[in-house]
Amino acid sequence: MTSHQQRVQEAVHFFDNNDTFLGFRKLLDCAMDTQNMHIYQDAIALTDWKEKNPKEIETFSAKAKELLEKIAQIHVEPHKANDLVLQANDLTKSYGSQKFSLGPISLTLSKGQVFGLVGENGNGKTTLLRILAKEIAPTNGTLRYQFSTKIQSDYDLRTKLIYIPQRTDKWYGSLLDNLRFVLANYGERPEEIETRVLLMVARLGLWNYKHLKWSELSSGYKMRFELARTLLRKPEILLLDEPLANLDVLAQQIILEDLKAICNSVNNPIALILSSQQLFEVEKISDKVIFLKNGQYNPLTTAENDSEKPLIIEIDTSASREELLSIFENFALTKLTFNGGVYTAYFNAETLFSNAIVALGTANIQLTYIRDISASTRRFFVN
Ligand SMILES: Nc1ncnc2c1ncn2[C@@H]1O[C@H](COP(=O)(O)OP(=O)(O)OP(=O)(O)O)[C@@H](O)[C@H]1O
């Protein structure tokens, strides 16, 4: 089975389990990968039908699965794996007389990879993104890009390497007209412009907003519009500064999942770095988390497996410190801290999370939340 067929299978599976919302977004990803205008038109027609018949879930599911069968028949040539696009060596940056200094930072980024850039306010996230985007020059260090086609002008570079800042400019006219304009300017075949734009609108959840103007969109939808506008130009590196700002938790999760899926396209993968203060959400979808503190870099792979690492658990409970100490009496508990909201318990590396859960469950205390943060970037924030 090819990787394209596997992605199609996943989408079918979501429909089989009645997760139609997610399944449909996966269907649109697979449709997009085909680059086949008949499939695009079918997916657009299905989006329109779904919006007009929101209650007919069974019929919608059947129609979606029928289209997925068609999509699976189309050959999608996979992009070559580990395609390195960016290599940064010993980047540093200082601003005149300011105390702040960034780096040295070295990193390599390949297509399809997602890096999360986390840190509290003023720790250098925007500075790093702007250096990587070639918006500002580093004080020291080197940057190398390797795009699929030769870069002959600044315009070429701005198509392949796209930076979306926290605050974006106002635009005029409708969302749809603005997207049509992007592709018209970009030299896309006129007969394909409408189809490509409408599929992107569908994929980014903008279908019911396509006739709205800038002032009529919420900030979350303005960000989605910026993404649509950017993705139509098929970037190879995408740098997003705080795309989650102003979004509620559910909307954050959805946009992150969407970004991950879009960047993992079978034939057109994108390298993505996004900055955020939402650690849990970002590390869930990141291949690597870059943690910046006072401009200093701490690389962490989320799959990191260090047997020496202590077990660290966050616990939200109405139980007292004494009760918790007594529950963990026979555990190798090295530290128990309270930040006024949640407790953080530190155990030696041999302690199993499952044993801690059993002890808390057996004690029958009120618990609203428990999380193993041993491998999470969050552990750097709780100290
Ligand atoms: N153009 C500039 N001139 C002088 N100092 C700057 C400039 N841009 C940023 N700084 C300083 O560099 C430091 C890092 O800022 P930066 O915006 O990169 O951090 P950040 O992690 O993105 O923060 P935030 O989340 O608040 O945007 C801050 O102390 C900031 O005041």
Ligand as a Chemical Component Dictionary entry (heavy atoms), coordinates in Angstrom:
data_LIG
# 
_chem_comp.id                   LIG 
_chem_comp.type                 NON-POLYMER 
_chem_comp.pdbx_formal_charge   0 
_chem_comp.three_letter_code    LIG 
# 
loop_
_chem_comp_atom.comp_id 
_chem_comp_atom.atom_id 
_chem_comp_atom.alt_atom_id 
_chem_comp_atom.type_symbol 
_chem_comp_atom.charge 
_chem_comp_atom.model_Cartn_x 
_chem_comp_atom.model_Cartn_y 
_chem_comp_atom.model_Cartn_z 
_chem_comp_atom.pdbx_ordinal 
LIG N1  N1  N 0 14.165 45.639 16.824 1  
LIG C1  C1  C 0 14.553 45.482 18.101 2  
LIG N2  N2  N 0 15.399 46.362 18.671 3  
LIG C2  C2  C 0 15.821 46.200 19.937 4  
LIG N3  N3  N 0 15.429 45.182 20.748 5  
LIG C3  C3  C 0 14.571 44.282 20.236 6  
LIG C4  C4  C 0 14.078 44.372 18.892 7  
LIG N4  N4  N 0 13.249 43.334 18.671 8  
LIG C5  C5  C 0 13.222 42.607 19.824 9  
LIG N5  N5  N 0 14.007 43.164 20.769 10 
LIG C6  C6  C 0 14.242 42.654 22.114 11 
LIG O1  O1  O 0 14.706 41.325 22.006 12 
LIG C7  C7  C 0 14.142 40.516 23.038 13 
LIG C8  C8  C 0 13.449 39.295 22.435 14 
LIG O2  O2  O 0 12.295 39.720 21.751 15 
LIG P1  P1  P 0 11.405 38.750 20.823 16 
LIG O3  O3  O 0 10.279 39.578 20.269 17 
LIG O4  O4  O 0 12.288 38.062 19.881 18 
LIG O5  O5  O 0 10.875 37.705 21.886 19 
LIG P2  P2  P 0 9.585  36.737 21.841 20 
LIG O6  O6  O 0 9.998  35.496 22.570 21 
LIG O7  O7  O 0 9.103  36.607 20.460 22 
LIG O8  O8  O 0 8.549  37.520 22.731 23 
LIG P3  P3  P 0 6.956  37.729 22.512 24 
LIG O9  O9  O 0 6.320  36.411 22.771 25 
LIG O10 O10 O 0 6.626  38.752 23.558 26 
LIG O11 O11 O 0 6.785  38.246 21.104 27 
LIG C9  C9  C 0 13.243 41.418 23.863 28 
LIG O12 O12 O 0 13.958 41.834 25.002 29 
LIG C10 C10 C 0 12.976 42.572 22.934 30 
LIG O13 O13 O 0 12.767 43.757 23.679 31 
# 
loop_
_chem_comp_bond.comp_id 
_chem_comp_bond.atom_id_1 
_chem_comp_bond.atom_id_2 
_chem_comp_bond.value_order 
_chem_comp_bond.pdbx_ordinal 
LIG N1  C1  SING 1  
LIG C1  N2  SING 2  
LIG C1  C4  DOUB 3  
LIG N2  C2  DOUB 4  
LIG C2  N3  SING 5  
LIG N3  C3  DOUB 6  
LIG C3  C4  SING 7  
LIG C3  N5  SING 8  
LIG C4  N4  SING 9  
LIG N4  C5  DOUB 10 
LIG C5  N5  SING 11 
LIG N5  C6  SING 12 
LIG C6  O1  SING 13 
LIG C6  C10 SING 14 
LIG O1  C7  SING 15 
LIG C7  C8  SING 16 
LIG C7  C9  SING 17 
LIG C8  O2  SING 18 
LIG O2  P1  SING 19 
LIG P1  O3  DOUB 20 
LIG P1  O4  SING 21 
LIG P1  O5  SING 22 
LIG O5  P2  SING 23 
LIG P2  O6  DOUB 24 
LIG P2  O7  SING 25 
LIG P2  O8  SING 26 
LIG O8  P3  SING 27 
LIG P3  O9  DOUB 28 
LIG P3  O10 SING 29 
LIG P3  O11 SING 30 
LIG C9  O12 SING 31 
LIG C9  C10 SING 32 
LIG C10 O13 SING 33 
# 
